[in-house]
Amino acid sequence: MATADDVRRLALSLPGALEKLSWGMPTFRVDGGRIFASLDDEDRVMGVKCPKEERAELIAAEPEKFFLRPGHDDNYAWLRVRLSAVDDDEELLAILLDSWRQAAPRRLLTAHPDLATPPG
């Protein structure tokens, strides 16, 4: 089970990442700009960037882990993750990295080619 401390530790380990309080919750931004993760619901849920066309498949495959907040996430490329359903640091880092890649500027991706593309 992942915790908010795990999210914070792994998110801030990514290049250019910093934490900023926004809307009363911790957000994790790349180079001070685009948000790639946030914590909410008393640190039990993490929000991450996710292409709209991929969300339904992820939710259908693991509804105990992934969900949308109706009325809030509908129009955004965003997905919610229940931290209690994340198995370990490896899985949490994979989710955070995928979101970080979508938010990171090209120059940062170029500077970190080992992180810029998913394994496989």
N, C-alpha and C positions, 0 to 999 in steps of 0.2 A: 504494500500500500504506500503510495506516494503522499508526501506532506507538503504544506506550503513552504517549509524550510528547504525541502528538496527542490521544489520549483525555483525558489530564489537562488539557491546555490548553483544549480545547473544553468539557469537562464543567464545569470551574471558571469558565468564562465565563458559565454560565447563572445566572440570579438565585437567590440563596439557597444555591448549591452550595458544599459544602466536602468536603475529603478526610479520611478517617479510616481508619486501619489496623484491620482486623477479620479475625479468623481468619487472620492472617498475610499478608493481601493488601490492597491499596488498595481502598477503597470510596468511592463518591461519593454524598453524601447531600444532600437538599434540606432546608434549615433545620435541619440537624443531626439530622434524624430518619430518614425513610424512604430507603432505598438505591434509587438509580435506575441505578447502573452499578457494575461492579467489574472489576478486572483479575486474571487468574490464569494458570496455566500459563506461568510465567516471562514474563508480560506479552505473551503471544501471543494471548490470548483475552479478550474482554470479555463480561461478563454484563449483560443489560438486562431490564427489565420488559417483558413481552409477554403479552397475554391468551391464556389456554390455547387458546381457540377459533381463534386466528390462527396459532399456531405451526406446525401441520402444513402449511399452505399456503405459508408462508415457506420452510420446510425443503425442501418438494417443488420449489419454484421455483428455489432457490439452495442446494443441499445443500453446495456447497463453501464457502459463507459462513455459513450458519445451522445449528445443531445443538442437541441436548439432551444433557446429561450423564445417561445412564441411572442410575436409582436416586437421583439427586439432584434433578433438575429436574421429575420426574414430577408432583409434587403442588403445584408452585409456578408462578405466572404469570411465568416467567423463560425466557430464551432465550440461547444462547451465540452469539457472533459471532467468527469467525476474522479477526483484524485484517489478515492478509495478503491477504484477499479483498475488503477494503473499498477502493474505488477512490480516493477523495479526501476532502478535508475536508468538502465539501458532503454527501456520502453519510454520512459519520461523524456530522456534526452532525444530520442528519435522524434517524438512529437514536437518538442521545442525546436529542434533543428529544422524540421520541415517548415514550421511557422517562421523562424528566423530567416530562412532562405527567401521566403516570399516578401519579407519586409526589408531585407538588407539592400543597400545601394550596390550597384554594379562594381564600384571600385573596391568595396569590402569583399564581395564575392571573388573578385579577381585576386585579391591579396591572400585569400584563404581557399585555394582550390580544393583542398582536402575536405572542406566543409560545404563547398558550393554545390555539389551534386550528391544526390542520395546514393548510397551503396547499391550495387547490383548491376 
